[in-house]
């Protein structure tokens, strides 16, 4: 993995590090790397007349720019990025070297490059995963009728999707995040139930 030349480096949050005073040999921490690889990027008839590589690069450029702008505003205003706020921590924009086999030309270089964005790992569930749908073709989601915990045997609090107060709290936090992003100049698209993650970090508060 590589990254921008030093002259082009943009501000980013430091990678998460475990507390040396409390970590053990079993301690782990995670982050997410979103790779925009044109060979596996989903295209379709509804997309504009671009190839998959162009679509992947568009996605990579838009998301990395939005995250970088959020972070720059977070440094000035706070209350935007990282736990417990609505935008995951941004750990930088990278380029990944991906080896491959060229079946048409065995002598061609067997390395391609793909954009990658490193962000915070959210220990939670999407709104879609808090609900059920009796019909795959029906867009209406029905809240599950039992408590849901994001992780098995975890310190995370459970969530009750049928609790109207819980659902209203999720809606309130979601709208608050959308407005905060608009105030810094970012319009959030594709706010579907599968893209909104919910978690209870301390059993008392919702994020």
C-alpha positions, 0 to 999 in steps of 0.5 A: 500500500502506498499514499500521496507524495508528501507534498500532497498529503492532506490532514487526517486522524491518527490511526487508532492505538490501544492503550499500552497500560490496558492492552493484552495479547488478545486486544484488538482494534479495527478500521475499515479500508474501502477499496475502489477496484474497477474490476469488481465495482458494480455497474449497471444499466442505470449508470451513466456511460462510464466504464467500471474503472471510471465509476470506481474512481468517481466514488473514490474521489467523492467519498474521500473529498467529503471525508477530508472536508468533514475532518477539516471542519471537525478540527475547527468546530468539533462535534462532527467526526469520530465517536460519538458523532455522525461521521466515522473517523477518517484515516486517510486516502491511499493507493493499493497495489493489486497483483493480477494475472493478465491472460491476454498478455503474459508479459504485461505488468501484473500490478494494477492500482486502486484507490482506498479510503481508511475509516473508523470501524463502527461497532453497530447494525444498520437500520435495515438489520434492525428490521425484517421485511416479509417481502423482498420486493416490499420496501417497507421495513418492520422493526424486529420484535426482540432486543438486538445486540450488535455483537455476541458477548459484547460490552455494547448495549442491546437495542429494542427496535420496537421501542418508539422512543428508540426509533425517534432517537435514531431519527433525531440523531440522523437528522442532526447529522444530515444538517451538520454535514450541510452546514460544512458544505457536504450533501449526504446521498443514498441515505438508505436504511442499509447505510445508517449504522446504529450502536449503543456504546455505553448502555446509556446513550445512543450514537 
